[in-house]
Each structure stands twice: as C-alpha cells, then as structure tokens.
Amino acid sequence: MKYVIIGGVAGGMSAATRLRRLNEEAEIIVVERGPYVSFANCGLPYFIGGVIQERSKLLVQTAEKLYQRFRLDVRTESEATHIDREQKKVTITHHGKTYEENYDALILSTGAHPMRPPIKGIDQADHLFTLRDVPDAEHIVQYLQQHQVDRAVIIGAGFIGMEMAENLAERGLKVTIIEREHQVLPPLDPEMAASVEAELKERGIEVLKGKTVTGFEEKGAVLVMDDGRRKESDLTLLSVGIVPESSLAEQAGLALGIRRSISVNDQLQTSDPNIYAIGDAIEVAQTISGKAAVIPLASPANRQGRMVADILSGLNRHYKGTLGTSIVKIFDTSAAVTGLSEKMLQRYQIPYEALHTSPPDHASYYPGSSQMTLKLLFDPEVGKLLGAQAVGKKGIDKTIDVLATAIHGQMTVNDLTELELAYAPPFNSAKAPVNLIGYASENLLEDKVQHVQWNEVDQLVKQGAMLIDVRTEQEYENGTIQGAVNIPLDNLRQRVREIPKNRNLIVTCQVGLRGYLASRILAQKGYKVKNLDGGYKLYKSVFPEKVKE
C-alpha cells in the first residue's frame, strides 16, 4: 500500500507514524508546504514572549529523525497543487520543480490559514502580522529585535489573541486589544469572561470591546475603528479566526461543508472513497448538538490522525464528534470551556439550566487555596450535562477535564455527585468542585431551590421583587447590589417577620451558598423566594458600575 499525506503537522504526522506502527511494509509519503514538520504551533506565543527561548524546542521531530525511526518519506517545502482523482495522482511542486506521485489512499491534513478581512489599507500595513507557524513566529521575533516597538495592538480577543497579549506585555510592550464582540474570549459566556478582562486590565492591557477596525493608515502605524477612534501601533497582530485550507479539496471536486471546510463521514472519508481528511480543515459534528461545526483544536486533530490510520489498516473506528474542550492561560488566570456555551444552546434552541459555583481548588484550610468560578449547563428535565466553563488561578485544567470526561460519557448532574475523586488537602476538597456543582445542580433539578441569573435580577427588582443580602453587615457595607436590604443569614430566623409575604424575594450572598441556605429557610416558611446564582461576586464582575460601595 502507498499512502500520501498532505500536511505534516498535528494530524498528518499522527497518521503517518501510526500507519508505520501498524504496517512496516507500506510506503508512506508526507508532503509539507512549510520548512518544518511536527512542530508545536500551540507554543508559538511563548516563543515570541521568550518563555520558550530556543526554536528547536518547538520542533517535536525533524524529517531526518522521522525517517530514521519510522522510515517516513517526509518532503518539506513541497506543495501539493493538484489531485487527479481518476488516476489517483497528486501533483507536487518543490523549489520550482513539478512531479507526480500516485497513491492508494490520500490523506488531507491541510490545516487552516489566518483570516485576513478586506480592511482598507491592510495590504500596505508593513508591520501587520498573523501567527500560524514557526516562520510567522520568527518574523515577529525578528521584527521586535530590529525595530523600536513600544506599542502593540492585537485585533481579536480569542485564545491566540489572549496568549499574545500576555507574552507581548511580558516583553514590556504597551498592549491594546480590539475585539468586535462585547466581551473577550468569545467561546466563553460573557459573565465567565468578565474576570479574564479584569485580569488583563489589572496587568495594564487596554481592552476595547464592541469595536471593529475599518482601516489602516500610515502603512499600518494608525488603526481606524468604526466609531472614528484612531489607535497608534508599532506592531499589530491580526487574530480574528482561521479559514479551513480546502482549496486543494475544492479543486479536486470534493464535497465541502460549512465555512468551505472539507466534508467527511464518521470514518473521516471524503466524498471520494480513496481520499480522507483530518484536522482543522474538516467539518465535524459537535458532540452535544450533532450540528456541523469547524472546531480547529490540536487534540482532535491528533486523535483524528491516529484514527484514520486505524481505519486504513482495517480497524473498526468511527469518529464520534468534537466536544470543543480548550483552555488558555492569561497571566495568573486560566479559562477553560467544554461542550456547548449558553450562547450556543440559545442559538440551537436547546433547553438548558445554567448554574454557577465558586469552590476552592483544594481544601480552603490548606495554604495556597484559590477560589475558581465554575459554570455548568445541563438539561432541565433529566440533568444531562451539556457544557461547562471554569475560570480561576489554579485547578482549572483538572476540573474542566473531569467535566469533559463526564460529558463524553453522557453523564447527568446526579452522576457528578457520585464521582469518587482523589482527595488530600493539598490537592482537592473532600467534596471536590465537580461534586459541589453536581449537588447544587441536583438541588435545582429536584426543585429544592429556584434561582435567578446575573442578567435577570435588575429587571425583577424593578418589577417589585425584594432583594435581600444575607451576608454579614461588614460585607454589606463593603459593597452590595443597589437596592438590597441586609438581613444576615444568622439573624434571618429571628428577623423573618420583617419580610413581607406578599412580595417575591431574591436572596443574594457572596457566591450563592448562603443564599441557598436562606432560600431553604424562607421557602419552608411559605415565602416565594429565589437565589441569585453566583451571588454578589459574579454580579459585580459583570456590572462593577452597578454595585454600591
């Protein structure tokens, strides 16, 4: 058998090495347009920031090492320009010379390229960069070394934009982020992204939300926004998303999916049975919704590479879809997401409940404990898990990975309460964050409590609901939601007669736990009461201007 693989980074190289492990006699050719294969593109921002100081650390393998260990025929700086499906041949260009290679099976792992919107003056902007591969990173580092760069502008506040903001700031640059949406990190829901924005501002990074760059002037030294505002920049990074690299597939007449991605079946097979496709270029099914999606992440690409090799070797494998689990570090804060966000659930019109908790990453009495914010989305009828998000200083990766595993296993909130997770004070709490949000969600599911969300409370108060802050008097004096009446939890039973029974009640505390306790007391005394989900802490993170301090 002869396999030709177009693209030699994450998915392509995973496929090539797995094919060799399964078939010692096969001829395996990897064609890579760039100068490097198997490089760590997720490490590029940290190379630019100097965290990773040697370029060689980014090169997981070289063509020479891959030949020595796996007998792979790796051809760098070689571009596949044409596929003849009838003859089963690929046309390849290398340094101006063109030749053909036949194949028994062809794997497309062509990746994606940075989106470049048609902004006025963009072609004349001489210090505008994108970041996708090692040469891109080298160009940015070289520019920083050879020019006086004091101000950087990052267009786009997604994962790469966040990582680049941190690393450029760590190099001493004054950084501005311009984001079209009204929040940073659009994959997260807005209230979860609010604390990330606070971290950025605390580090001196300017965040301009709800703004679009409409033009570049003075060869890119000045950016013009849709509100007429102008921003000077010595270096600009364009980080507004990526486009599936499907031109070769399109030229070959293969079926395309959304956003011109390559359409594949659950065995990663294109509309041509002899051609397979993997990685950032393909359309996948989002695991929860079943909807077509483009989810460009390194982990799925690597797993797809291994799977397509298994399929070609006769093993029974079927790709079950992509959940979209991802995480990003922003200085001392980490933010992670898995499954569907609230925004996506609304778009797909999938019924859901949302719940927030703020547990410590490990036992609070053990030194170094740090509070995280955790959000769970689940089916309101049966409690099936639909999505989760986590933001905090520590323990975010572990927590989101447990929840991603639970979602993959089609578990419910009730199942979370029964998970037996490793515990010792330095590592976890006896009731782990995942257990706690399971308990809280179970209470909601079983109608032990009713709650309101951060974006609902103001309107309910305007409509006549009474807002009761059950924190201590000192906490209340330090800051509260406007209009709240303070009745501390420990005095609630003695002062319950002060509360009118003819009004709807909303109770709030710092993060929701004491509010839950208060709502249980009041509900059992005949009051119509709801707890503010996430408490004062979550509300303040989104609406700092609305709190009374």
N, C-alpha and C positions, 0 to 999 in steps of 0.2 A: 504493500500500500504506500501511496505517496500523498503526503499531506502538505499543503501550502497554507501558511498562516500569515495574514496581512495585519501587521501590528505586533510589536514585541515588547509591550509594557506589561500591565497587570494581567488582563485576561489572556492575551496571546501567549505570554510566556508560561502562565499556569497551564494552559492547554498543551503547549509543546512539551514541557517537562513531564506532565502526566502521561501523555501519549508515549513518550520514551519508556517510562517505567512499566507501561502495560505492553509495549511492543518493541522489543530490542531490534527487530529487523526492518521496521518501517523507515522510509525516507521522510524526513521532517525538515521543511524549509521555512524559516521565519524571515519575512520581509519587513524591514522597519525604515520608514522615511527619514527619521532623525539619526543623529550620530550615536545615540545611546539606546540600549535596551534594558529592560528590567530595572528602571530607576524609580526612586521613591519620590514621586511627584507631590505627595502629601507633605514631604519635608521641605519643599522649596521655600516657603515663607521663613522658615527657621534658618535656612542657609543665608538668605538675604539679611536676616537680623543678626547673624553671627553666632547664633546658638549652636548650629552645626557649622564648624569652621572649615572643614575640608570637603571639597566637592566629591572626593572619592567615597565619602560616607553615604552619599546619595545613590551611588551606583551599586545596587544589590548584586548584580552579576555583570560580567562583560561577555562579549561574543566569544572571546578566546576561552574563558572558563566554561562557558556553556557547551562549547564543542568538546573540551577535554572531559567533562563529567558526563554529558548527556549525548554527545555526538550529534548535536543540533547544527544544522547549516544556517547560521544566522548572518543575514546580509543587511548591514546598516547603510544609511544614506542611499537607500534603494526604494523607489516609489512604484507601487502598482498603479498603472494608469488605465488598464483596460482588462475586462473579463470577457472571454469568449465562452459563453455557457455551452454552446453546441459542441465545440471542440474540446471543452474543459481545459482551457489555457488562460494564463494570466500574462499580460504584457508588463514588463518591469523595466524601469529606467534607472541607470546607475552612472552618475558622472557623465551624462550626455549620451551614453550607450544604451541601446534598447535591445531587449531579448525576451524570449517567451519561456514560460515554464508550464508544463502540463500538470494536472492534479487528478487524484481520485476523489479527494474531498478538500474543499476550500473552507477556511475559517476566516471570517472577517472580524477583526478586533481593532477597528479603525478609530475608536475613541470619539472625541469631540474637540471642537475648537472654540475659543472665546468669542462670544457675541460682540459684534462691532456695529453699533447702531449708526445710521446715516446722519450723524450730527454735523452741523455746519462747521467747517474748518478742521474736521478731525484728521483729514489727510495731510494737513500742514502742521499738525501738532508734533513737534520734534522731540518732546520728552514725555510722550504718552506711551505707556507700556501695558501689556497684558501678561498674565502668568499662567503657563500651562506645562512647560517642560524645562529641562536643565538649561538650554541656551537662553530661554527667556529670563531665567533667574540670573544667569551670568551677565546678561546685558544690563539688568538693573543694578547689580553689584558694581559692574564696571562704570556705569554712569554715576553712581554715588561716589566712587573713588576719584573720578576725573573732573567732577563739577562741584561747585558750591551749592549744596542742596540744603536749604533750611526749612522749606515748606512743602508738604506733600498733601495731595488731595486724592482720596480714594472714592471712586464712583461705584457705589454698590456696597451694601452692608450685610452681605451674605457671609458664609463661612470663610472664604478666602479673603474677603474684604476685612473681616474681623482679625484674622491672623496677621494680615499685612499691616493693619493699623497698629497692632501691638508691636510688631517687630521694627517698623519704621520709627515708632515712638521710642523704643528702647535704643535706637541708634541716635537719638537726640533730635529728631525732626519734629516740627510742629505739624500735627496731622489733623486734617479735616475730612470727615466722612459725609458724602452726599448720597442720600437714599430716597428713591421715588416713593416708597411706601411710607406710612406714618409710624413706622417702628423699625428698629434694627432687627437683624436675624429674622426675615420673613417666614422661614419654616416654623418658627415658634409662634404661639399665640401672643398677642400684644402685652398682656399682663405679665407673662413669663419673660418677655424680652426687656421689660422695663428696668429690672435690676442690672441687666447687662449694659444698658445705656448709662445707668448711674455709674457703673464701674468705669466706663470709657470717659465720662466727664470728670470723674474724680482723678483720672490719670492725665487730665489736661487735653483730651481729644475733643475737638469741636464736632458736634453731630447736627447735621442739617437734614431733617426729615420732611417728607412730602415735597421734595424739590427734584426737579429734572434739569439736567444740563442740556441746554439747547444750542450752545455754540462754543467754539474755541477761538480766541483772538490772540494776536501777537505770537504766532507759532506755538500756541498752546500754553503760553505763560499766564493767560487770563481765561477763566471759565465763566460763561454767562449762564445764569439759571432762568427758569421760566417766569420767575417773579421780577426779573430785571436785575437781580443781585449779581455782583461780579466777585470772583474769588481768584486771587493770585496763587500761582503754583510753580514750584521749581521741578516737581516730579508728579505725574498723575498716573494712577493705576486704574485701568478700566476693568471692573469686576462685576459685570451685570448679568452673568449667566453664560451658559455654553450652548452650542448648537451641535447636534449629532453629526458626525462626519460620515455622511451617507452618499456622497457624490459618486463614489465608485459603484455602490449598490444600485443607485438610481440609473446610472449609465448602463448597467447590465440588465436593467428592466426588472429588478427585484421589487416586490411589493413593499411599500413604505407605510408607516403608521403615523401617529401624531407627531407634530413638530419635525416632520420629514425624517423620523427615526426608521430604522430597519425593522420590518415586521417579522416576528419569529413565532413558532408554535412552542408548546411546552417542552419540546426537546431541542429548542434553540435552533431549529431548522427554518431557513428562509423559504420563500415561495419556490425556490429551486432545491430539490431534494439533495443535491450534492454540495450545497453551499450552506454553511452555518454562520451564525453571527452572535457575538457576545459583547458585554461591556457597555460603555457609555453611549454607544451608537444605537442600541436596540430599544424597542418598545417592550415594556414588561407589564405584567398585571400587578397592580398594587394589592398586596396580600389581603387587606381587610375589605376594601371596596370591590375588588375584582376589576376596577376600571383600568383602562390603558394609561400608562404613565411612562415618563422618561425619568429615571432615578439614577443619576451618574455618581456612583459611590465605588470606592476601591474594593470594599469587601465583597459586594455582589459580583463585581467583575472577576475577581479571583475565583470565587466559587463557581461561576458560570464557566470559566476556563477549564477547571477540573472536570465539571460535569459534562461538557461537550466532548472531552477526551474519553470519558467513560462511555458515553453514548456511541461514539465512533468505534469503540472497542467491544461493542456488543452488550454492554451492561444496561440494565433496565433503570433508567433515570428519567425523572420528569421535574422540570423547574416549577416550583410552587408559587413563584412571585417574589416580589421585593417589598419588604416591610418599610425600609427607609430609615433604619437606625443610624444616627450620626451624633457626633459630639464635637465641640470646639472649645478651645482654651482662650480666654481673654484676660490676660494678666493673671490675677489670682482667682478669677471666676471661671467656672466651667458651665456650659449649657449643652443639654442633650435632648434628643427627641426620638421617639419611635412610634410607628403606626401613624394614624391619622390625627391631625390637629383639629381643634374646634372649627377653624375656618374651613377646612376640607370637609368635615362632617356636614357643615351647613351647606356647602356647595353641592354635595352629593345627596342632600336631603335625607341623611341617615339619622334617626332618632338617637339621642345620647343624653347622658348626665355628665356633668363636669364637677370635679371635687379637688380642692387644694389642701395640702397639709404642709407643715414646716417642722419636720423632725430633725433631731441632731444626727450627724453622720455616724457617731458612736456614742456610747454611754455618756450622758452630759456631765457626770461627776468625774470622769477621767479627763486629765488635762488635754487641751487641744481640740475639744469638741467644737463643731461648727454647724450652724443651722442651714439646712437647704430648703428650697421651695419645690414641692413636688405636685404635679398635676396629673390626674387620672381621668380618662374618658371611657365611659362604658355604656352598654345597652341598658336603658331604663327599665326594661321588663325582666330580663334574665341575668343581667350583670356581666355579660360577655365583654372582655376587655377590647377596647378599640384604639387606644393610643395613650401615650404618656410623655411627659416632659419634666425635666429636672434642671434646676439652676442652683449653684452654690459653690462653696470653696473646696469641699472635699466629699468624696464618696459618690460623686455623680455618675462616674463610669460604672461602678458596681451596681448601683441602683437601677440605672436605665437598662443594663444588660439583663438583670433578673426580670425586669418587666418586659423586655423584648422577647425573652425566652417564654415567659408566661403567655404573651400574645400569640407567639408562634404555636404554642401548644393549645390554643383556643380555650384558655382558662377563663374563669369568672372572678369577680371580686371575692366571692366566698372562698375560692381556691387560694387566693393570696393570704387569707387569714391562717391557712393551714400549712404554709410553706415553712419548713424547718431549715433555717439558715444559720451559718456559722456565727457563734457569739462568744466574745470575750470583751471586756470593757474597752480595750484599745481599738477594737475593730468594728463593733456593732453595738446595738442595744438589744436587750432580751426580747423586746418587741421591735423588730427591725423596721426601718422606714416603709418597706414594702408591706409588712404585716399591718402597720398602723393605717396606711391609706386603704388597705383592704377592710379593716374594721370600720373605718369611717364611711366607706362606700357601702358596706353592708348595712350600716345603720340607715343610710339614705334609701337604699333599695328596699329595706323592710319597713320603711315609714316610721322609723324611730325618731327621725328628725326631718324637718324641712329646711331648706336653705335658700338664700338669695345670693346672686353674684355681685361682684365688684361694680359691674356696669349697670346694675338694676336698682341699687339701694337709693340713689338720689331721687329717682322718679317716684319710688314707693313712699319716700318721706314726704315729697311734695303732695302726694295723694292722701296724706293723713296718717301714715304709719308712724308709730313712736319708736325712736331709735334709742336703745339702752346700751350704754357702755359698761360692761361688768368688770372692767379692770379695777385696780386699786386707785384710790384718789390721786396718788402721786403720778401714776401712769397717765391718768386722765388729764392732770394739769400739764403734763409734758407735751400733750398733743392728742387731739381726738377728731373725729369726723364732725363737721359743723352740724349743730342741731341735736347732738347726742346728749342724753341725760345720764349722769353717772350714778349707778347703784352697784357697788362692788359685789361680786359673786358671794362672798362670805357673809354679806348682810342681806342677801336677796330674800331669804325666807322671812326675816323679821320686817322687811320693808315692802313686802308684796302688796299690801293694801294701798300703797301709793300709786300702783299701776292700774289704770282704768281697764276694765274688761271689755269695753265697747270699742277698743281700738286694736288694729293689727299691730303686732310687735315685731321688731327686728332687734336681735341682740348681737353685740359685737364684743370681741376681746382683742388680744394681740394677734393671734394666729388662727383662732377658731375653736380651740379645745375648751376653754372656759365658757365660750358662747354656747357650745354644745351642752355642757353641764347645766347652764342657765336655762336653755330651751327645754331640757328634760324636766326641770323643776316646774317651769311655768306651764308647760303643756299638760302636766299631770294635775295642775290646779285649774284647768279649764281655759287657759289663755290661747289665743291664736298667735303663735309665735314662730318665727323663722330665724335661723342663724346666718350671719354674714360669712359666707365661705371665704376662707383665707384671712379673715379678720382685718384689723386696722393696718397691719403690716402690708398686706397685699394691696389694699385700697390706696394707701399712701404712696406706694411705689409707682402706681399709675397716675394718681391725681395729687401730687405733692402740693399743688396750689390750692386745693380744696380743704385741706386739713387746718384745724385751728390749733396753733401752737403758741 
